[in-house]
Amino acid sequence: MELFTKGRVASTQGVEQTRRTLSRVFLPVELPKTRGGANIDMRLNALLVGRVTCGYMRFGEAVRIQTVEARDYHIDIPVAGRSVMRAGLEAPIYATSSTAGVFVPGRPVALDCDDGFAQLSVMIPRDVVHLEVAALLGKDLKDPVDLRSQLDLGTPAGRFVLQTLRLIDAASAQEVGPLTHPLAVQRMEQVLLHNLLFTQPHNYSAEIVRDAPSPGPGPVQQAVELLRSRPAHPWTVVELASAVSISVRSLQDGFRHSLDTTPMAYLRLRRLEAARQDLLAATPGTTGVTEVAHRWGFVHLGRFAAIYRAAFGESPSSTLRS
């Protein structure tokens, strides 16, 4: 299963070329057990989704990869073959098609990969993870976010990470598709990040899901006004909560009690209304439903059509024809 082919970076043969390519895309590495003239035969694809790097790498021969201390968070998901992964002095992870490795900043990682090994690699900047968790909690973090190092790909969390990566791969294959629209890119990044933070255990997991005190009506109304006046802005719930000076949990609780919805569901309805206005104003044959959907951050056309029909009682294409 080769993904992200539109982001083809390199097809390497030699040790030094492979080392330089991996170091440039992800982080500095060495290949300590590989002779300088050995044939590594690596294929690497990578693309940037917002601030997250998504990659696919495949090796023809067995290889050992030794990284420096990571600055960012990394998820390594085998899709062919096996690998033994170890971060620092921690217990090894026996990575297969059912088990992935999750690595946090500050530790070097060693990967011993079998012949024909291939994996999906996700790199999320440290600051992105820390700021997201701090905003979700409504306070500064005392300690770095320490994610559990093993991700079970059979769990809902693992399956959803894979589904999100496949969605990104499908989007990247389109010349004019979701990855060319900022709202859609932001949505994909957020889905991947929040899935990881809410489902993969870490040292702040319990605090994130704990109930928060309900805010007064003022911050919620401010948030509503921001969403109504700027629906095209690539809002995240974190940015919105920061803009009205409350925590993410308090904002979500306020929307639930005041409007019986969530901030992002409310924003989605505002964007649906904007998409409807664009479809009504468009000339059939010059503007398509897909273009309008992607413009307003709707990546999955089938789901867009379903929620559009539920909201307005007709399909997007019917609105366009009218």
C-alpha positions in Angstrom: 0.0 0.0 0.0 2.1 2.9 -1.3 0.6 6.3 -0.2 1.3 10.0 -0.9 2.6 9.2 -4.4 1.9 12.8 -5.4 4.6 13.8 -2.9 7.4 11.7 -4.4 10.6 12.8 -2.8 13.2 10.3 -3.8 14.1 6.8 -4.9 17.5 6.2 -3.5 20.1 3.4 -3.8 23.2 4.4 -1.8 23.7 4.7 1.9 24.7 8.4 1.9 21.9 9.5 -0.4 19.3 7.7 1.8 20.8 9.2 4.9 20.7 12.7 3.5 17.1 12.3 2.2 15.7 11.0 5.5 17.5 13.7 7.4 16.1 16.4 5.2 12.5 15.3 5.4 12.2 14.1 9.0 15.2 14.4 11.3 19.0 13.6 11.2 19.7 9.9 11.0 22.5 7.5 10.6 22.6 4.0 9.1 25.2 2.4 11.4 25.1 -1.2 10.3 25.0 -0.6 6.6 28.2 -0.6 4.5 28.9 2.5 2.5 28.5 0.7 -0.9 25.5 -1.3 0.1 22.3 -1.1 -2.0 19.5 0.2 0.3 16.8 0.8 -2.4 14.6 3.2 -0.5 11.4 4.8 -1.9 10.2 7.9 0.0 7.0 10.0 -0.5 6.1 12.9 1.7 3.8 15.8 1.8 2.9 18.6 4.3 -0.6 18.9 5.6 -0.8 22.1 7.4 2.1 21.7 9.9 2.1 17.9 9.9 4.4 15.9 7.7 2.9 12.7 6.3 5.3 10.2 4.6 5.6 6.7 3.1 9.0 4.9 3.0 9.9 1.5 1.7 13.2 -0.4 1.9 14.3 -3.2 -0.3 16.9 -4.7 2.1 17.0 -4.9 5.9 18.2 -1.7 7.4 18.9 -0.2 10.8 18.1 3.5 11.3 19.4 5.5 14.2 18.0 9.0 14.8 19.3 11.9 16.9 17.1 13.0 19.8 13.8 13.9 18.2 12.5 17.5 18.4 9.0 16.6 17.3 6.4 13.8 17.8 6.6 10.9 15.4 4.2 8.0 14.6 5.6 5.1 12.6 3.0 2.7 11.2 4.2 -0.5 9.5 2.4 -1.4 6.3 4.7 -4.2 5.1 7.2 -6.4 7.0 8.3 -6.0 10.6 10.5 -3.7 12.6 11.8 -3.5 16.2 11.6 0.1 17.4 13.2 1.5 20.5 13.2 5.0 22.0 16.2 5.6 24.2 16.4 2.9 26.9 12.7 2.1 26.8 11.3 -1.4 26.1 11.3 -2.3 22.4 8.2 -2.1 20.3 7.7 -5.0 17.9 6.0 -3.1 15.1 3.8 -5.0 12.7 0.7 -4.3 10.6 -1.2 -4.3 13.9 1.2 -2.3 16.1 2.7 1.2 15.5 5.3 3.2 17.5 4.7 6.7 18.9 7.8 8.7 19.8 8.0 11.9 21.8 10.6 14.6 21.7 13.9 14.3 23.6 14.8 10.7 22.9 16.7 9.1 20.0 15.0 6.2 18.2 16.5 3.1 16.7 14.6 1.0 14.0 15.7 -2.4 13.0 13.7 -3.2 9.8 13.3 -6.5 8.0 13.7 -7.0 4.2 10.9 -5.3 2.3 9.8 -3.2 5.3 7.5 -0.2 4.6 5.9 2.2 6.9 3.7 5.4 7.1 5.4 8.1 9.0 3.7 11.1 10.7 5.7 14.0 12.2 3.9 16.6 14.3 5.8 19.6 15.6 6.3 19.7 19.4 4.9 23.2 19.8 1.7 22.2 17.9 1.0 19.4 20.3 1.8 21.3 23.4 -0.2 24.4 22.5 -3.1 22.3 21.5 -3.2 20.5 24.9 -2.6 23.7 26.8 -5.6 25.3 25.0 -7.8 22.3 25.6 -7.0 22.5 29.4 -7.1 26.3 29.5 -3.7 26.5 31.3 0.0 26.3 30.7 1.6 22.8 30.8 3.9 21.9 33.7 5.4 18.9 31.9 5.8 17.9 28.2 3.0 15.8 26.6 4.2 12.2 27.1 2.2 10.0 24.7 2.1 6.2 25.2 4.8 4.7 22.9 2.7 1.9 21.5 -0.4 2.4 19.2 -2.7 -0.6 18.7 -3.9 -0.3 15.1 -6.9 -2.5 15.9 -8.4 0.0 18.3 -10.7 2.9 17.2 -7.8 5.3 17.7 -5.4 3.3 15.5 -8.0 2.7 12.8 -9.0 6.3 12.7 -5.4 7.4 12.3 -5.1 5.1 9.3 -8.4 6.3 7.8 -7.3 9.9 8.1 -4.0 9.1 6.4 -5.9 7.4 3.5 -8.2 10.4 3.2 -5.2 12.7 3.0 -3.6 10.3 0.3 -6.8 10.4 -1.7 -7.0 14.2 -1.5 -3.4 14.6 -2.5 -4.1 12.7 -5.8 -6.5 15.4 -6.9 -5.0 18.3 -9.0 -7.6 20.7 -7.6 -8.8 19.2 -4.4 -9.0 19.6 -0.6 -5.3 20.1 -0.1 -5.4 23.2 -2.3 -8.0 24.8 0.0 -6.8 26.1 3.4 -10.0 25.3 5.3 -9.9 21.6 4.2 -6.2 21.3 5.0 -6.8 22.8 8.5 -9.6 20.3 9.0 -7.5 17.3 8.1 -4.7 18.5 10.4 -7.1 19.0 13.3 -8.8 15.6 12.8 -5.5 13.8 13.0 -4.2 15.8 16.0 -7.4 15.6 18.0 -7.8 11.9 17.4 -4.3 11.3 18.7 -4.8 13.5 21.8 -8.2 12.2 22.8 -7.6 8.5 22.2 -3.9 7.7 22.6 -3.2 7.7 26.4 -0.8 10.4 27.7 -0.1 12.3 31.0 -2.9 14.8 30.4 -5.6 12.4 29.1 -7.7 12.5 32.3 -7.7 16.3 32.5 -8.7 16.7 28.9 -11.9 14.6 29.3 -12.8 16.0 32.8 -15.9 18.2 33.0 -15.2 21.9 33.0 -17.2 24.7 34.7 -19.8 26.3 32.4 -19.0 29.8 31.3 -21.4 32.7 31.3 -23.3 33.8 28.2 -20.7 36.5 27.3 -17.9 34.4 25.9 -20.3 32.1 24.0 -22.0 35.1 22.4 -18.6 36.5 21.5 -17.6 33.2 19.9 -20.9 33.1 17.9 -20.3 36.6 16.6 -16.7 35.7 15.5 -18.0 32.6 13.7 -20.8 34.4 11.9 -18.6 37.3 10.9 -15.6 35.2 9.7 -16.8 31.8 8.5 -14.0 31.6 5.9 -11.3 31.9 8.6 -9.7 28.5 9.3 -11.0 28.4 12.9 -9.9 25.7 15.4 -11.7 25.3 18.7 -8.4 26.1 20.3 -8.1 29.4 18.5 -11.7 30.3 19.1 -11.4 29.6 22.9 -8.3 31.7 23.1 -10.0 34.6 21.2 -12.8 34.8 23.9 -10.4 34.0 26.8 -11.8 30.7 28.1 -10.7 27.1 27.9 -11.7 24.8 25.1 -13.7 22.6 27.6 -15.6 25.7 28.9 -16.3 26.9 25.4 -17.7 23.5 24.4 -19.7 23.2 27.5 -21.1 26.8 26.9 -22.2 26.0 23.4 -23.8 22.7 24.5 -25.8 24.4 27.2 -26.7 27.6 25.3 -27.1 26.3 21.7 -27.3 22.5 22.0 -24.4 22.1 19.6 -20.6 22.4 19.5 -18.5 25.3 18.2 -17.3 23.4 15.2 -20.8 22.1 14.4 -22.1 25.7 14.6 -19.3 26.8 12.3 -20.1 24.0 9.9 -23.7 25.2 9.6 -22.5 28.8 8.8 -20.2 27.4 6.1 -23.1 25.3 4.7 -25.1 28.5 4.4 -22.1 30.2 2.7 -21.8 27.3 0.3 -25.5 27.5 -0.5 -25.1 31.2 -1.3 -22.2 30.4 -3.7 -24.2 27.6 -5.4 -27.2 29.9 -5.9 -25.0 32.6 -7.3 -23.0 30.3 -9.6 -23.5 29.6 -13.3 -23.8 25.9 -14.0 -21.0 24.7 -16.2 -18.5 27.2 -14.9 -18.6 26.4 -11.2 -19.1 22.8 -9.8 -20.3 21.4 -6.5 -16.9 20.0 -5.8 -15.2 23.3 -6.1 -17.7 25.0 -3.8 -17.5 22.2 -1.2 -13.7 22.3 -1.0 -13.7 26.1 -0.8 -15.7 25.9 2.4 -13.7 23.0 3.9 -15.9 20.0 3.1 -13.5 17.3 2.1 -15.8 14.3 1.7 -18.3 15.0 -1.1 -20.8 12.3 -0.1 -21.0 13.6 3.5 -21.3 17.2 2.2 -24.2 16.2 0.1 -25.9 14.4 3.0 -25.6 17.2 5.5 -26.5 19.8 2.8 -29.7 17.9 2.0 -30.5 17.5 5.8 -30.0 21.3 6.2 -31.8 22.6 3.1 -34.0 19.8 1.9 -32.3 19.5 -1.5 -29.1 18.3 -3.0 -26.2 20.7 -3.7 -26.5 20.0 -7.5 -30.2 20.9 -7.3 -29.4 24.2 -5.8 -26.7 24.8 -8.5 -29.2 24.1 -11.3 -31.8 26.4 -9.7 
